């Protein structure tokens, strides 16, 4: 496989989680905006959300390469879903923390002072509300990703969107 083909293959594998997290992080941003309306707190920008979605998409791709990611192949699907939800949620929590730390660092330009400011000014109920929302969203992503892995992307797509018309299927097959 050529390097260009390998890059294309990896980008295509990264696309579904990136799109999912892009939409979901914008949903989280909307919830945060509603929670903090009138409080004077700053919110991440659209660019920050886009970068976070790209990072999460790449994190999912990298996590899926780890040898222990499919730890429970012989167990019911729920085991792998819960396991991956924990791993992806740890990554998402770390990214959420780094976003907040970056916001504090922009004010202080000192990492130690930013860390202190972050913990002093953190509105913990808002933080945990966002974490719970991320947990639910990541769980849903893992359910669909595991279903797609088990029954196949095309079958899952047909179950949700209906069968693909024959002329479109022929076009897709010839493009491969």
C-alpha positions in Angstrom: 0.0 0.0 0.0 1.4 3.4 -1.0 1.9 6.1 1.5 -0.8 8.2 -0.1 -3.3 5.3 0.0 -2.4 4.7 3.6 -3.0 8.3 4.5 -6.3 8.3 2.7 -7.4 5.1 4.4 -6.5 6.5 7.9 -8.3 9.8 7.1 -11.4 7.9 6.0 -11.3 5.8 9.3 -11.0 9.1 11.3 -13.9 10.8 9.5 -16.9 9.1 11.3 -15.7 9.8 14.9 -14.5 13.3 13.9 -17.9 14.2 12.4 -19.7 12.6 15.4 -17.6 14.6 17.9 -17.9 17.8 15.9 -21.7 17.6 16.1 -21.7 16.5 19.7 -19.1 19.1 20.9 -21.2 21.8 19.2 -24.1 20.5 21.2 -22.0 20.6 24.4 -21.0 24.2 23.4 -24.7 25.1 23.1 -25.5 23.6 26.5 -22.5 25.4 28.1 -23.7 28.7 26.5 -27.2 28.1 28.0 -25.7 27.2 31.4 -23.4 30.2 31.5 -25.7 32.8 29.8 -25.4 36.1 31.7 -22.5 34.9 33.9 -19.7 36.6 31.9 -17.8 33.3 31.5 -16.0 32.9 28.2 -16.9 30.0 25.9 -14.8 28.1 23.5 -14.9 29.3 19.9 -16.1 27.4 16.9 -12.4 26.8 16.0 -11.7 25.3 19.4 -14.6 23.0 19.0 -13.4 22.0 15.5 -9.9 21.3 16.7 -11.2 19.3 19.7 -13.3 17.2 17.3 -10.2 16.6 15.2 -8.2 15.6 18.3 -10.9 13.3 19.5 -11.3 11.7 16.1 -7.6 11.1 16.0 -7.6 9.9 19.6 -10.3 7.3 18.8 -8.3 6.2 15.8 -5.2 5.8 17.9 -7.1 4.2 20.8 -8.5 1.6 18.3 -4.9 0.7 17.4 -4.1 -0.3 21.0 -3.9 -4.0 21.5 -6.1 -4.0 24.5 -8.9 -1.8 23.1 -11.0 -4.9 22.0 -10.5 -6.5 25.4 -13.7 -8.5 25.5 -14.4 -9.9 22.0 -15.9 -13.1 23.4 -18.2 -11.3 25.8 -21.5 -9.6 25.1 -21.2 -6.3 23.1 -21.9 -4.3 26.2 -18.5 -5.2 27.7 -16.5 -3.6 24.8 -18.9 -0.7 24.7 -18.4 0.1 28.4 -14.6 -0.5 28.2 -14.2 1.9 25.2 -16.5 4.4 26.8 -14.2 4.6 29.8 -11.1 4.9 27.6 -12.6 7.5 25.3 -14.1 9.4 28.2 -10.7 9.6 29.9 -9.3 11.1 26.7 -12.3 13.5 26.4 -12.0 14.6 30.1 -8.3 15.3 29.6 -9.0 17.4 26.5 -11.8 19.2 28.4 -9.3 19.9 31.2 -6.7 21.2 28.7 -9.2 23.5 27.1 -10.0 25.0 30.4 -6.4 25.2 31.4 -5.6 27.0 28.1 -8.4 29.5 28.8 -6.8 30.3 32.2 -3.3 30.3 30.7 -4.3 33.1 28.2 -5.0 35.3 31.3 -1.9 34.4 33.3 0.8 33.2 30.8 2.1 31.0 33.6 1.1 27.3 33.8 1.2 27.1 37.6 -0.9 30.3 38.0 -3.3 29.1 35.3 -3.7 25.8 37.2 -4.4 27.6 40.4 -6.8 30.1 38.7 -8.6 27.1 37.0 -9.3 25.3 40.2 -10.2 28.5 42.1 -12.7 29.7 39.5 -14.1 26.4 38.3 -17.8 26.1 38.5 -17.8 22.5 39.4 -21.5 21.8 38.7 -21.1 23.1 35.2 -17.9 21.0 34.7 -19.6 17.8 35.9 -22.8 18.6 33.8 -20.6 18.8 30.7 -18.7 15.6 31.7 -22.0 13.7 32.2 -23.2 14.9 28.8 -19.8 13.8 27.2 -20.1 10.5 28.9 -23.6 9.9 27.4 -22.5 11.0 24.0 -19.4 8.9 24.0 -21.4 5.9 25.2 -23.8 6.4 22.3 -20.8 6.6 19.9 -19.3 3.4 21.3 -22.7 1.6 20.9 -22.9 2.5 17.3 -19.3 1.9 16.5 -19.4 -1.6 18.1 -22.7 -2.4 16.2 -21.0 -1.3 13.0 -18.0 -3.4 13.8 -20.1 -6.5 14.6 -22.8 -6.4 11.8 -21.0 -4.2 9.3 -21.3 -0.5 8.3 -23.5 -1.2 5.3 -26.0 -3.3 7.2 -26.2 -0.8 10.0 -26.7 2.0 7.5 -29.4 0.0 5.8 -31.1 -0.6 9.1 -31.3 3.1 9.9 -31.6 4.7 6.5 -33.2 1.9 4.5 -31.7 -0.1 1.7 -29.4 1.7 -0.7 -30.9 1.9 -4.2 -29.3 -0.6 -6.7 -28.0 2.1 -9.0 -26.2 3.9 -6.1 -24.8 0.6 -4.8 -23.4 -0.3 -8.2 -21.8 3.2 -8.4 -20.3 2.7 -4.9 -19.0 -0.8 -5.8 -17.3 0.4 -9.0 -15.6 3.3 -7.1 -13.9 0.9 -4.7 
